[in-house]
Amino acid sequence: MQRAILNALSLVHPRLLATTTLWSEVMLDMDGATYTAFKKALTELEIKNQVVLIKGEDRDKAKITDAGLARLAE
Amino acid sequence: MKKPRADSKLDTLPESRVLELRDGLLGGWRYDDALSWLSTECAVSSSLSALSAFFKRHCAPVMKDRRQIAALKAETLVGEAGRTDWNAATLELVKQVSFEMMAGEHLDPKISEKFIKLILKADSQDAAREKIKAAAKTKIETGLEALFEEIKGNAKAEGLFKLLQQEVAKA
């Protein structure tokens, strides 16, 4: 799940992607993904500084960091 | 005999129909709309899960590409515009909104408003800057004309005047 999130965000780096769009991307990539697991993975990635989450009035957005890109390159 | 998968019917449609269906789904058709279009236009009965699988195979890659291209374009367009009077936060806002517009993402109304105001303000600032520049140019030209009248006939002074004129033109 974390890798699917990072993959989706890396395609639009350094732009921010709405978490709703990100969730639909993950759903398309992974069969049987649940929203709870998605939220959990996103929070874990934020703790690891691989993703930055920006709260918005309308929607939250996410962006991959250099650490996230480095993880994908491993 | 094994029944063919419902989604395989969609892939065996003529290419033009596959593209029509793909474009329809990308353009916002609901699955119900797509099912009735398939039934009336292509005489094919399908299912929601078949459409979902079709979407994954045909529409998702297009959406990914569109987003990726939009992200690249947002960077290059703003870079090419060459504005140097915007701070980093403003440039970031312009890039993000450009990306969202080009990717066909839903735009936050407040962010859109901020963006439009910024563009309008930048336009009026450009116009004001041009006006000031034109006024300053007129003043300099008048001053130079007056100066030339004073030094007319003095070869050394006229030589220096030409150098001055060239420097003013460069500025």
gemmi code that builds the backbone of each chain (N, CA, C; Angstrom):
import gemmi

chains = {
    "A": [
        ("MET", (0.827, -1.210, 0.000), (0.000, 0.000, 0.000), (0.865, 1.267, 0.000)),
        ("GLN", (1.901, 1.267, 0.880), (2.779, 2.452, 0.964), (3.468, 2.699, -0.375)),
        ("ARG", (3.898, 1.615, -1.001), (4.593, 1.737, -2.291), (3.629, 2.259, -3.368)),
        ("ALA", (2.390, 1.801, -3.326), (1.395, 2.261, -4.311), (1.171, 3.768, -4.154)),
        ("ILE", (1.136, 4.225, -2.908), (0.956, 5.661, -2.633), (2.163, 6.440, -3.170)),
        ("LEU", (3.344, 5.939, -2.840), (4.561, 6.636, -3.279), (4.667, 6.660, -4.807)),
        ("ASN", (4.277, 5.549, -5.427), (4.319, 5.494, -6.896), (3.412, 6.542, -7.514)),
        ("ALA", (2.193, 6.622, -6.987), (1.221, 7.583, -7.535), (1.713, 9.019, -7.351)),
        ("LEU", (2.308, 9.293, -6.194), (2.776, 10.660, -5.927), (4.036, 10.997, -6.718)),
        ("SER", (4.848, 9.975, -6.968), (6.104, 10.248, -7.681), (5.839, 10.695, -9.124)),
        ("LEU", (4.721, 10.239, -9.687), (4.395, 10.612, -11.071), (4.137, 12.103, -11.216)),
        ("VAL", (3.663, 12.728, -10.152), (3.343, 14.157, -10.252), (4.317, 15.023, -9.449)),
        ("HIS", (5.379, 14.405, -8.944), (6.375, 15.154, -8.170), (6.860, 16.374, -8.957)),
        ("PRO", (6.961, 17.567, -8.420), (6.810, 17.922, -7.008), (5.424, 18.502, -6.667)),
        ("ARG", (4.429, 18.166, -7.451), (3.097, 18.716, -7.210), (2.359, 17.929, -6.125)),
        ("LEU", (1.352, 18.589, -5.578), (0.510, 17.973, -4.550), (-0.668, 17.275, -5.230)),
        ("LEU", (-1.071, 16.152, -4.672), (-2.227, 15.435, -5.215), (-3.285, 15.335, -4.110)),
        ("ALA", (-4.522, 15.595, -4.479), (-5.604, 15.487, -3.491), (-5.660, 14.049, -2.979)),
        ("THR", (-5.865, 13.889, -1.684), (-5.856, 12.522, -1.129), (-7.003, 11.681, -1.705)),
        ("THR", (-8.082, 12.353, -2.115), (-9.196, 11.606, -2.727), (-8.755, 11.015, -4.078)),
        ("THR", (-8.011, 11.816, -4.841), (-7.496, 11.335, -6.123), (-6.482, 10.225, -5.880)),
        ("LEU", (-5.663, 10.435, -4.851), (-4.638, 9.451, -4.506), (-5.284, 8.112, -4.143)),
        ("TRP", (-6.363, 8.196, -3.395), (-7.086, 6.984, -2.991), (-7.630, 6.261, -4.219)),
        ("SER", (-8.172, 7.004, -5.183), (-8.703, 6.327, -6.373), (-7.570, 5.695, -7.174)),
        ("GLU", (-6.407, 6.341, -7.176), (-5.238, 5.760, -7.859), (-4.841, 4.437, -7.211)),
        ("VAL", (-4.804, 4.454, -5.876), (-4.408, 3.253, -5.130), (-5.416, 2.128, -5.365)),
        ("MET", (-6.701, 2.493, -5.389), (-7.742, 1.483, -5.625), (-7.560, 0.822, -6.985)),
        ("LEU", (-7.154, 1.637, -7.974), (-6.959, 1.089, -9.315), (-5.738, 0.175, -9.374)),
        ("ASP", (-4.743, 0.494, -8.535), (-3.508, -0.303, -8.525), (-3.619, -1.580, -7.702)),
        ("MET", (-4.418, -1.507, -6.642), (-4.467, -2.643, -5.708), (-5.892, -3.144, -5.542)),
        ("ASP", (-6.081, -4.400, -5.832), (-7.407, -4.976, -5.605), (-7.604, -5.198, -4.107)),
        ("GLY", (-8.783, -4.911, -3.654), (-9.124, -5.178, -2.247), (-8.550, -4.186, -1.256)),
        ("ALA", (-8.089, -3.049, -1.742), (-7.554, -2.039, -0.812), (-8.713, -1.422, -0.020)),
        ("THR", (-8.451, -1.175, 1.259), (-9.512, -0.540, 2.062), (-9.079, 0.891, 2.410)),
        ("TYR", (-10.085, 1.732, 2.639), (-9.796, 3.134, 2.928), (-9.046, 3.277, 4.259)),
        ("THR", (-9.397, 2.410, 5.214), (-8.731, 2.462, 6.520), (-7.238, 2.162, 6.361)),
        ("ALA", (-6.952, 1.126, 5.579), (-5.542, 0.758, 5.355), (-4.814, 1.878, 4.623)),
        ("PHE", (-5.521, 2.528, 3.706), (-4.929, 3.639, 2.941), (-4.574, 4.790, 3.877)),
        ("LYS", (-5.522, 5.147, 4.750), (-5.279, 6.260, 5.680), (-4.115, 5.933, 6.612)),
        ("LYS", (-4.078, 4.678, 7.050), (-3.026, 4.244, 7.979), (-1.655, 4.344, 7.269)),
        ("ALA", (-1.613, 3.865, 6.039), (-0.355, 3.885, 5.276), (0.113, 5.321, 5.054)),
        ("LEU", (-0.842, 6.201, 4.803), (-0.512, 7.605, 4.559), (0.073, 8.257, 5.823)),
        ("THR", (-0.526, 7.937, 6.951), (-0.033, 8.480, 8.226), (1.375, 7.954, 8.514)),
        ("GLU", (1.580, 6.647, 8.256), (2.906, 6.052, 8.487), (3.961, 6.710, 7.593)),
        ("LEU", (3.566, 6.963, 6.354), (4.506, 7.604, 5.422), (4.836, 9.028, 5.876)),
        ("GLU", (3.856, 9.679, 6.456), (4.088, 11.045, 6.941), (5.048, 11.017, 8.136)),
        ("ILE", (4.871, 10.023, 9.010), (5.758, 9.884, 10.171), (7.200, 9.622, 9.709)),
        ("LYS", (7.324, 8.839, 8.638), (8.666, 8.520, 8.107), (9.228, 9.655, 7.252)),
        ("ASN", (8.468, 10.748, 7.133), (8.864, 11.901, 6.293), (9.017, 11.549, 4.819)),
        ("GLN", (8.283, 10.544, 4.388), (8.354, 10.190, 2.962), (7.234, 10.863, 2.171)),
        ("VAL", (6.272, 11.364, 2.930), (5.140, 12.081, 2.325), (4.816, 13.281, 3.205)),
        ("VAL", (4.442, 14.380, 2.567), (3.981, 15.556, 3.335), (2.482, 15.666, 3.114)),
        ("LEU", (1.739, 15.809, 4.211), (0.294, 15.976, 4.097), (-0.057, 17.426, 4.400)),
        ("ILE", (-0.840, 18.020, 3.544), (-1.235, 19.414, 3.763), (-2.746, 19.472, 3.902)),
        ("LYS", (-3.157, 19.946, 5.079), (-4.595, 20.032, 5.354), (-5.183, 21.198, 4.572)),
        ("GLY", (-6.328, 20.988, 3.978), (-7.007, 22.071, 3.279), (-8.415, 22.215, 3.806)),
        ("GLU", (-9.017, 23.375, 3.551), (-10.402, 23.571, 4.002), (-11.313, 22.637, 3.232)),
        ("ASP", (-11.022, 22.527, 1.947), (-11.846, 21.726, 1.057), (-11.383, 20.265, 1.055)),
        ("ARG", (-10.106, 20.077, 0.757), (-9.562, 18.725, 0.664), (-8.138, 18.709, 1.189)),
        ("ASP", (-7.673, 17.551, 1.640), (-6.276, 17.412, 2.040), (-5.482, 17.015, 0.807)),
        ("LYS", (-4.226, 17.406, 0.804), (-3.372, 17.057, -0.332), (-2.090, 16.414, 0.169)),
        ("ALA", (-1.461, 15.623, -0.692), (-0.228, 14.935, -0.300), (0.835, 15.133, -1.365)),
        ("LYS", (2.075, 15.069, -0.900), (3.204, 15.286, -1.801), (4.334, 14.352, -1.369)),
        ("ILE", (5.048, 13.806, -2.330), (6.171, 12.916, -1.994), (7.402, 13.771, -1.672)),
        ("THR", (8.199, 13.309, -0.723), (9.419, 14.038, -0.352), (10.642, 13.365, -1.000)),
        ("ASP", (11.803, 13.946, -0.788), (13.028, 13.346, -1.327), (13.259, 11.965, -0.713)),
        ("ALA", (12.905, 11.840, 0.588), (13.063, 10.534, 1.263), (12.142, 9.497, 0.617)),
        ("GLY", (10.961, 9.913, 0.229), (10.010, 9.021, -0.444), (10.531, 8.592, -1.797)),
        ("LEU", (11.085, 9.541, -2.518), (11.653, 9.231, -3.836), (12.834, 8.286, -3.697)),
        ("ALA", (13.640, 8.511, -2.638), (14.803, 7.651, -2.405), (14.347, 6.226, -2.109)),
        ("ARG", (13.246, 6.093, -1.365), (12.748, 4.756, -1.048), (12.315, 4.029, -2.332)),
        ("LEU", (11.688, 4.757, -3.230), (11.259, 4.145, -4.489), (12.448, 3.716, -5.343)),
        ("ALA", (13.536, 4.490, -5.218), (14.714, 4.198, -6.034), (15.501, 3.002, -5.505)),
        ("GLU", (15.233, 2.604, -4.254), (15.999, 1.501, -3.637), (15.848, 0.198, -4.405)),
    ],
    "B": [
        ("MET", (-18.791, -25.946, -21.946), (-17.830, -24.944, -22.396), (-17.812, -23.751, -21.449)),
        ("LYS", (-16.600, -23.238, -21.191), (-16.488, -22.130, -20.252), (-17.081, -20.851, -20.839)),
        ("LYS", (-17.887, -20.186, -20.034), (-18.507, -18.939, -20.495), (-17.435, -17.844, -20.613)),
        ("PRO", (-17.405, -17.087, -21.734), (-16.381, -16.040, -21.834), (-16.585, -14.967, -20.784)),
        ("ARG", (-15.495, -14.404, -20.313), (-15.581, -13.344, -19.310), (-16.322, -12.153, -19.916)),
        ("ALA", (-17.172, -11.542, -19.098), (-17.990, -10.424, -19.591), (-17.121, -9.279, -20.102)),
        ("ASP", (-15.960, -9.045, -19.407), (-15.129, -7.907, -19.816), (-14.400, -8.167, -21.135)),
        ("SER", (-14.258, -9.464, -21.501), (-13.572, -9.747, -22.757), (-14.394, -9.244, -23.942)),
        ("LYS", (-15.715, -9.188, -23.750), (-16.597, -8.672, -24.809), (-16.213, -7.237, -25.125)),
        ("LEU", (-15.888, -6.498, -24.093), (-15.554, -5.090, -24.283), (-14.243, -4.936, -25.053)),
        ("ASP", (-13.319, -5.858, -24.799), (-12.032, -5.762, -25.496), (-12.112, -6.234, -26.936)),
        ("THR", (-13.152, -7.015, -27.256), (-13.264, -7.476, -28.651), (-14.122, -6.531, -29.500)),
        ("LEU", (-14.546, -5.441, -28.910), (-15.279, -4.427, -29.686), (-14.322, -3.822, -30.719)),
        ("PRO", (-14.872, -3.281, -31.831), (-13.970, -2.597, -32.775), (-13.210, -1.486, -32.055)),
        ("GLU", (-11.988, -1.231, -32.525), (-11.119, -0.273, -31.834), (-11.787, 1.096, -31.641)),
        ("SER", (-12.523, 1.520, -32.678), (-13.159, 2.843, -32.582), (-14.173, 2.872, -31.437)),
        ("ARG", (-14.860, 1.742, -31.237), (-15.847, 1.661, -30.143), (-15.149, 1.643, -28.784)),
        ("VAL", (-14.018, 0.936, -28.729), (-13.242, 0.889, -27.479), (-12.815, 2.305, -27.102)),
        ("LEU", (-12.355, 3.043, -28.125), (-11.903, 4.416, -27.866), (-13.074, 5.307, -27.445)),
        ("GLU", (-14.241, 5.094, -28.090), (-15.425, 5.888, -27.722), (-15.806, 5.641, -26.271)),
        ("LEU", (-15.776, 4.349, -25.917), (-16.130, 3.993, -24.546), (-15.118, 4.579, -23.561)),
        ("ARG", (-13.844, 4.456, -23.912), (-12.790, 5.007, -23.044), (-12.973, 6.519, -22.866)),
        ("ASP", (-13.190, 7.229, -23.980), (-13.346, 8.683, -23.899), (-14.602, 9.073, -23.120)),
        ("GLY", (-15.657, 8.279, -23.311), (-16.900, 8.549, -22.576), (-16.685, 8.430, -21.081)),
        ("LEU", (-16.003, 7.347, -20.680), (-15.759, 7.141, -19.244), (-14.831, 8.221, -18.692)),
        ("LEU", (-13.824, 8.587, -19.491), (-12.910, 9.650, -19.038), (-13.639, 10.994, -18.978)),
        ("GLY", (-14.639, 11.135, -19.826), (-15.389, 12.393, -19.867), (-16.470, 12.487, -18.814)),
        ("GLY", (-16.675, 11.431, -18.046), (-17.616, 11.528, -16.928), (-18.877, 10.688, -17.058)),
        ("TRP", (-18.933, 9.773, -18.053), (-20.096, 8.879, -18.115), (-20.164, 8.078, -16.827)),
        ("ARG", (-21.401, 7.856, -16.358), (-21.560, 6.916, -15.252), (-21.581, 5.528, -15.865)),
        ("TYR", (-21.330, 4.514, -15.049), (-21.330, 3.152, -15.591), (-22.694, 2.803, -16.186)),
        ("ASP", (-23.758, 3.333, -15.585), (-25.108, 3.080, -16.116), (-25.238, 3.614, -17.534)),
        ("ASP", (-24.690, 4.828, -17.726), (-24.734, 5.442, -19.064), (-23.962, 4.565, -20.050)),
        ("ALA", (-22.802, 4.102, -19.607), (-21.952, 3.282, -20.473), (-22.657, 1.971, -20.836)),
        ("LEU", (-23.328, 1.378, -19.847), (-24.028, 0.110, -20.114), (-25.152, 0.301, -21.128)),
        ("SER", (-25.890, 1.401, -20.991), (-26.983, 1.600, -21.952), (-26.428, 1.969, -23.332)),
        ("TRP", (-25.301, 2.688, -23.380), (-24.662, 3.005, -24.672), (-24.195, 1.709, -25.350)),
        ("LEU", (-23.599, 0.831, -24.548), (-23.119, -0.450, -25.094), (-24.282, -1.265, -25.650)),
        ("SER", (-25.386, -1.237, -24.922), (-26.533, -2.024, -25.331), (-27.173, -1.465, -26.613)),
        ("THR", (-27.335, -0.146, -26.684), (-28.015, 0.427, -27.854), (-27.087, 0.604, -29.056)),
        ("GLU", (-25.881, 1.055, -28.820), (-24.981, 1.369, -29.943), (-24.176, 0.166, -30.430)),
        ("CYS", (-23.833, -0.737, -29.499), (-22.953, -1.837, -29.893), (-23.636, -3.204, -29.771)),
        ("ALA", (-24.870, -3.199, -29.318), (-25.608, -4.454, -29.112), (-24.822, -5.429, -28.238)),
        ("VAL", (-24.224, -4.892, -27.187), (-23.439, -5.719, -26.265), (-23.981, -5.518, -24.858)),
        ("SER", (-24.240, -6.631, -24.184), (-24.655, -6.477, -22.792), (-23.428, -6.737, -21.921)),
        ("SER", (-23.236, -5.892, -20.934), (-22.058, -6.028, -20.084), (-22.461, -5.864, -18.618)),
        ("SER", (-21.461, -5.770, -17.767), (-21.764, -5.655, -16.340), (-20.921, -4.545, -15.720)),
        ("LEU", (-21.282, -4.174, -14.503), (-20.541, -3.117, -13.809), (-19.094, -3.549, -13.556)),
        ("SER", (-18.915, -4.838, -13.193), (-17.545, -5.282, -12.903), (-16.704, -5.325, -14.176)),
        ("ALA", (-17.360, -5.656, -15.312), (-16.627, -5.663, -16.581), (-16.201, -4.242, -16.940)),
        ("LEU", (-17.099, -3.292, -16.697), (-16.760, -1.893, -16.975), (-15.641, -1.410, -16.066)),
        ("SER", (-15.703, -1.863, -14.829), (-14.675, -1.478, -13.864), (-13.304, -2.000, -14.328)),
        ("ALA", (-13.286, -3.235, -14.796), (-12.031, -3.822, -15.298), (-11.576, -3.084, -16.552)),
        ("PHE", (-12.534, -2.718, -17.406), (-12.214, -1.965, -18.622), (-11.580, -0.619, -18.246)),
        ("PHE", (-12.169, 0.011, -17.248), (-11.664, 1.316, -16.793), (-10.199, 1.195, -16.348)),
        ("LYS", (-9.929, 0.137, -15.577), (-8.552, -0.075, -15.091), (-7.580, -0.241, -16.244)),
        ("ARG", (-8.006, -0.991, -17.253), (-7.093, -1.284, -18.365), (-6.940, -0.116, -19.338)),
        ("HIS", (-8.041, 0.570, -19.615), (-7.992, 1.577, -20.683), (-7.982, 3.030, -20.203)),
        ("CYS", (-8.643, 3.314, -19.106), (-8.773, 4.716, -18.692), (-7.690, 5.124, -17.687)),
        ("ALA", (-7.398, 4.222, -16.740), (-6.430, 4.581, -15.694), (-5.068, 4.989, -16.269)),
        ("PRO", (-4.534, 4.255, -17.270), (-3.225, 4.678, -17.809), (-3.285, 6.078, -18.443)),
        ("VAL", (-4.414, 6.384, -19.095), (-4.561, 7.706, -19.721), (-4.581, 8.793, -18.635)),
        ("MET", (-5.307, 8.502, -17.564), (-5.380, 9.478, -16.474), (-4.013, 9.710, -15.852)),
        ("LYS", (-3.259, 8.626, -15.690), (-1.904, 8.740, -15.115), (-1.022, 9.600, -16.011)),
        ("ASP", (-1.077, 9.298, -17.306), (-0.255, 10.066, -18.266), (-0.640, 11.540, -18.231)),
        ("ARG", (-1.938, 11.787, -18.216), (-2.440, 13.161, -18.229), (-1.901, 13.936, -17.030)),
        ("ARG", (-1.931, 13.275, -15.867), (-1.454, 13.917, -14.635), (0.050, 14.188, -14.698)),
        ("GLN", (0.762, 13.176, -15.206), (2.224, 13.296, -15.283), (2.615, 14.443, -16.226)),
        ("ILE", (1.940, 14.517, -17.369), (2.226, 15.580, -18.345), (1.869, 16.938, -17.745)),
        ("ALA", (0.747, 16.984, -17.035), (0.327, 18.253, -16.420), (1.361, 18.740, -15.404)),
        ("ALA", (1.929, 17.802, -14.640), (2.941, 18.180, -13.643), (4.178, 18.750, -14.333)),
        ("LEU", (4.574, 18.111, -15.429), (5.752, 18.603, -16.176), (5.475, 19.956, -16.810)),
        ("LYS", (4.273, 20.083, -17.403), (3.920, 21.337, -18.071), (3.839, 22.493, -17.084)),
        ("ALA", (3.303, 22.212, -15.899), (3.179, 23.270, -14.888), (4.551, 23.845, -14.547)),
        ("GLU", (5.556, 22.961, -14.473), (6.918, 23.420, -14.173), (7.466, 24.268, -15.311)),
        ("THR", (7.345, 23.734, -16.541), (7.980, 24.413, -17.676), (7.260, 25.706, -18.041)),
        ("LEU", (5.922, 25.690, -17.997), (5.169, 26.893, -18.370), (5.532, 28.070, -17.480)),
        ("VAL", (5.555, 27.817, -16.183), (5.861, 28.894, -15.246), (7.310, 29.339, -15.408)),
        ("GLY", (8.188, 28.369, -15.667), (9.594, 28.704, -15.902), (9.750, 29.579, -17.138)),
        ("GLU", (9.016, 29.210, -18.210), (9.108, 29.959, -19.467), (8.528, 31.362, -19.348)),
        ("ALA", (7.542, 31.518, -18.469), (6.915, 32.837, -18.307), (7.949, 33.846, -17.810)),
        ("GLY", (8.963, 33.356, -17.095), (10.095, 34.181, -16.676), (9.770, 35.308, -15.719)),
        ("ARG", (8.753, 35.147, -14.916), (8.440, 36.208, -13.945), (9.447, 36.127, -12.797)),
        ("THR", (10.005, 37.263, -12.456), (10.997, 37.258, -11.383), (10.496, 38.051, -10.180)),
        ("ASP", (9.300, 38.650, -10.316), (8.794, 39.475, -9.224), (7.812, 38.717, -8.322)),
        ("TRP", (7.702, 37.407, -8.491), (6.847, 36.619, -7.612), (7.726, 35.885, -6.606)),
        ("ASN", (7.253, 35.800, -5.365), (8.046, 35.068, -4.383), (7.808, 33.556, -4.535)),
        ("ALA", (8.572, 32.776, -3.767), (8.527, 31.317, -3.922), (7.129, 30.750, -3.667)),
        ("ALA", (6.433, 31.304, -2.643), (5.099, 30.787, -2.307), (4.114, 31.066, -3.446)),
        ("THR", (4.223, 32.242, -4.054), (3.322, 32.591, -5.157), (3.603, 31.705, -6.368)),
        ("LEU", (4.881, 31.503, -6.647), (5.244, 30.634, -7.781), (4.700, 29.223, -7.571)),
        ("GLU", (4.789, 28.746, -6.325), (4.310, 27.408, -5.986), (2.797, 27.318, -6.212)),
        ("LEU", (2.090, 28.387, -5.792), (0.633, 28.425, -5.970), (0.279, 28.382, -7.462)),
        ("VAL", (0.984, 29.175, -8.243), (0.714, 29.226, -9.684), (0.982, 27.853, -10.322)),
        ("LYS", (2.079, 27.226, -9.922), (2.410, 25.908, -10.481), (1.350, 24.865, -10.092)),
        ("GLN", (0.935, 24.904, -8.816), (-0.029, 23.917, -8.341), (-1.375, 24.082, -9.044)),
        ("VAL", (-1.834, 25.336, -9.156), (-3.134, 25.572, -9.807), (-3.039, 25.212, -11.293)),
        ("SER", (-1.925, 25.561, -11.927), (-1.749, 25.210, -13.352), (-1.811, 23.692, -13.512)),
        ("PHE", (-1.137, 22.990, -12.611), (-1.145, 21.521, -12.656), (-2.570, 20.982, -12.523)),
        ("GLU", (-3.293, 21.496, -11.529), (-4.650, 20.989, -11.280), (-5.578, 21.288, -12.457)),
        ("MET", (-5.410, 22.464, -13.069), (-6.254, 22.808, -14.220), (-5.944, 21.893, -15.393)),
        ("MET", (-4.665, 21.684, -15.659), (-4.286, 20.875, -16.822), (-4.575, 19.388, -16.622)),
        ("ALA", (-4.534, 18.954, -15.363), (-4.802, 17.533, -15.092), (-6.299, 17.257, -15.002)),
        ("GLY", (-7.094, 18.320, -15.047), (-8.545, 18.142, -14.945), (-8.992, 17.800, -13.540)),
        ("GLU", (-8.189, 18.230, -12.556), (-8.531, 17.963, -11.154), (-9.586, 18.963, -10.686)),
        ("HIS", (-10.275, 18.593, -9.624), (-11.249, 19.503, -9.031), (-10.477, 20.635, -8.350)),
        ("LEU", (-10.832, 21.869, -8.682), (-10.110, 23.008, -8.097), (-10.834, 23.530, -6.866)),
        ("ASP", (-10.049, 23.790, -5.834), (-10.592, 24.383, -4.617), (-11.030, 25.819, -4.952)),
        ("PRO", (-12.306, 26.182, -4.741), (-12.780, 27.523, -5.126), (-11.963, 28.656, -4.503)),
        ("LYS", (-11.550, 28.488, -3.247), (-10.788, 29.559, -2.583), (-9.417, 29.740, -3.237)),
        ("ILE", (-8.797, 28.617, -3.552), (-7.470, 28.668, -4.197), (-7.621, 29.287, -5.595)),
        ("SER", (-8.706, 28.902, -6.296), (-8.928, 29.449, -7.639), (-9.098, 30.958, -7.568)),
        ("GLU", (-9.848, 31.423, -6.564), (-10.091, 32.858, -6.410), (-8.762, 33.588, -6.180)),
        ("LYS", (-7.951, 33.014, -5.306), (-6.645, 33.594, -4.987), (-5.789, 33.679, -6.259)),
        ("PHE", (-5.845, 32.620, -7.053), (-5.067, 32.540, -8.280), (-5.522, 33.606, -9.281)),
        ("ILE", (-6.833, 33.729, -9.466), (-7.366, 34.698, -10.435), (-6.997, 36.119, -10.009)),
        ("LYS", (-7.137, 36.397, -8.698), (-6.786, 37.733, -8.191), (-5.317, 38.035, -8.456)),
        ("LEU", (-4.500, 37.009, -8.253), (-3.055, 37.173, -8.452), (-2.737, 37.520, -9.907)),
        ("ILE", (-3.387, 36.833, -10.834), (-3.147, 37.080, -12.260), (-3.620, 38.488, -12.630)),
        ("LEU", (-4.802, 38.853, -12.126), (-5.337, 40.184, -12.444), (-4.431, 41.279, -11.883)),
        ("LYS", (-3.963, 41.048, -10.646), (-3.083, 42.024, -9.999), (-1.769, 42.138, -10.792)),
        ("ALA", (-1.251, 40.993, -11.208), (0.005, 40.993, -11.966), (-0.167, 41.752, -13.272)),
        ("ASP", (-1.336, 41.580, -13.913), (-1.612, 42.283, -15.169), (-1.640, 43.785, -14.964)),
        ("SER", (-2.336, 44.221, -13.891), (-2.439, 45.671, -13.679), (-1.080, 46.244, -13.270)),
        ("GLN", (-0.281, 45.434, -12.552), (1.070, 45.890, -12.172), (1.943, 46.046, -13.421)),
        ("ASP", (1.789, 45.105, -14.345), (2.554, 45.182, -15.598), (2.180, 46.444, -16.355)),
        ("ALA", (0.870, 46.728, -16.414), (0.396, 47.903, -17.144), (0.938, 49.181, -16.506)),
        ("ALA", (0.902, 49.228, -15.157), (1.392, 50.417, -14.441), (2.894, 50.588, -14.679)),
        ("ARG", (3.622, 49.465, -14.659), (5.062, 49.499, -14.874), (5.390, 50.045, -16.268)),
        ("GLU", (4.625, 49.596, -17.257), (4.835, 50.056, -18.641), (4.576, 51.556, -18.758)),
        ("LYS", (3.538, 52.029, -18.050), (3.156, 53.444, -18.081), (4.290, 54.298, -17.498)),
        ("ILE", (4.822, 53.840, -16.344), (5.916, 54.574, -15.682), (7.145, 54.600, -16.594)),
        ("LYS", (7.413, 53.457, -17.220), (8.573, 53.335, -18.111), (8.434, 54.308, -19.289)),
        ("ALA", (7.215, 54.358, -19.857), (6.977, 55.230, -21.009), (7.131, 56.695, -20.612)),
        ("ALA", (6.605, 57.051, -19.408), (6.689, 58.438, -18.949), (8.148, 58.829, -18.721)),
        ("ALA", (8.914, 57.916, -18.103), (10.328, 58.184, -17.835), (11.099, 58.351, -19.140)),
        ("LYS", (10.750, 57.532, -20.128), (11.428, 57.579, -21.422), (11.195, 58.947, -22.080)),
        ("THR", (9.963, 59.412, -22.029), (9.629, 60.708, -22.629), (10.441, 61.819, -21.972)),
        ("LYS", (10.515, 61.765, -20.634), (11.258, 62.785, -19.895), (12.731, 62.779, -20.300)),
        ("ILE", (13.311, 61.603, -20.382), (14.735, 61.474, -20.754), (14.959, 62.009, -22.172)),
        ("GLU", (14.043, 61.621, -23.077), (14.188, 62.072, -24.469), (14.126, 63.594, -24.564)),
        ("THR", (13.194, 64.208, -23.818), (13.059, 65.673, -23.824), (14.342, 66.305, -23.282)),
        ("GLY", (14.843, 65.718, -22.190), (16.065, 66.229, -21.568), (17.249, 66.155, -22.520)),
        ("LEU", (17.341, 65.032, -23.230), (18.449, 64.848, -24.171), (18.371, 65.855, -25.322)),
        ("GLU", (17.147, 66.078, -25.783), (16.957, 67.040, -26.882), (17.418, 68.425, -26.447)),
        ("ALA", (17.042, 68.803, -25.213), (17.412, 70.119, -24.687), (18.930, 70.221, -24.545)),
        ("LEU", (19.534, 69.147, -24.053), (20.984, 69.117, -23.875), (21.700, 69.272, -25.218)),
        ("PHE", (21.186, 68.587, -26.225), (21.815, 68.645, -27.547), (21.777, 70.067, -28.116)),
        ("GLU", (20.653, 70.737, -27.864), (20.529, 72.128, -28.342), (21.623, 72.998, -27.722)),
        ("GLU", (21.950, 72.706, -26.450), (22.946, 73.504, -25.718), (24.367, 73.268, -26.241)),
        ("ILE", (24.664, 72.031, -26.600), (26.055, 71.690, -26.956), (26.323, 71.722, -28.458)),
        ("LYS", (25.275, 71.956, -29.229), (25.369, 71.969, -30.690), (26.581, 72.809, -31.135)),
        ("GLY", (27.394, 72.237, -31.983), (28.533, 72.994, -32.499), (29.834, 72.635, -31.804)),
        ("ASN", (29.749, 72.108, -30.582), (30.949, 71.705, -29.836), (31.211, 70.220, -30.151)),
        ("ALA", (32.191, 69.963, -31.007), (32.437, 68.596, -31.497), (32.724, 67.610, -30.372)),
        ("LYS", (33.544, 68.055, -29.400), (33.908, 67.154, -28.287), (32.665, 66.790, -27.465)),
        ("ALA", (31.867, 67.831, -27.197), (30.645, 67.603, -26.412), (29.658, 66.730, -27.177)),
        ("GLU", (29.604, 66.908, -28.488), (28.683, 66.088, -29.306), (29.114, 64.620, -29.290)),
        ("GLY", (30.431, 64.394, -29.289), (30.961, 63.026, -29.218), (30.546, 62.365, -27.908)),
        ("LEU", (30.716, 63.139, -26.831), (30.322, 62.605, -25.515), (28.814, 62.381, -25.452)),
        ("PHE", (28.075, 63.260, -26.117), (26.608, 63.148, -26.132), (26.181, 61.834, -26.787)),
        ("LYS", (26.870, 61.477, -27.884), (26.537, 60.225, -28.583), (26.745, 59.021, -27.674)),
        ("LEU", (27.870, 59.067, -26.913), (28.127, 57.976, -25.962), (27.017, 57.891, -24.926)),
        ("LEU", (26.610, 59.063, -24.444), (25.532, 59.126, -23.447), (24.241, 58.538, -24.023)),
        ("GLN", (23.957, 58.924, -25.260), (22.727, 58.419, -25.930), (22.734, 56.888, -26.011)),
        ("GLN", (23.926, 56.338, -26.334), (24.037, 54.870, -26.448), (23.799, 54.199, -25.087)),
        ("GLU", (24.350, 54.800, -24.043), (24.176, 54.232, -22.700), (22.707, 54.279, -22.288)),
        ("VAL", (22.034, 55.388, -22.613), (20.604, 55.534, -22.273), (19.798, 54.482, -23.042)),
        ("ALA", (20.133, 54.288, -24.316), (19.402, 53.305, -25.129), (19.560, 51.910, -24.535)),
        ("LYS", (20.776, 51.598, -24.043), (21.028, 50.273, -23.440), (20.189, 50.092, -22.179)),
        ("ALA", (20.104, 51.145, -21.384), (19.351, 51.078, -20.135), (17.866, 50.917, -20.416)),
    ],
}
model = gemmi.Model(1)
for chain_id, residues in chains.items():
    chain = gemmi.Chain(chain_id)
    for i, (resn, *xyz) in enumerate(residues, 1):
        res = gemmi.Residue()
        res.name, res.seqid = resn, gemmi.SeqId(i, " ")
        for name, pos in zip(("N", "CA", "C"), xyz):
            atom = gemmi.Atom()
            atom.name, atom.element = name, gemmi.Element(name[0])
            atom.pos, atom.b_iso = gemmi.Position(*pos), 0.0
            res.add_atom(atom)
        chain.add_residue(res)
    model.add_chain(chain)
structure = gemmi.Structure()
structure.add_model(model)
structure.setup_entities()
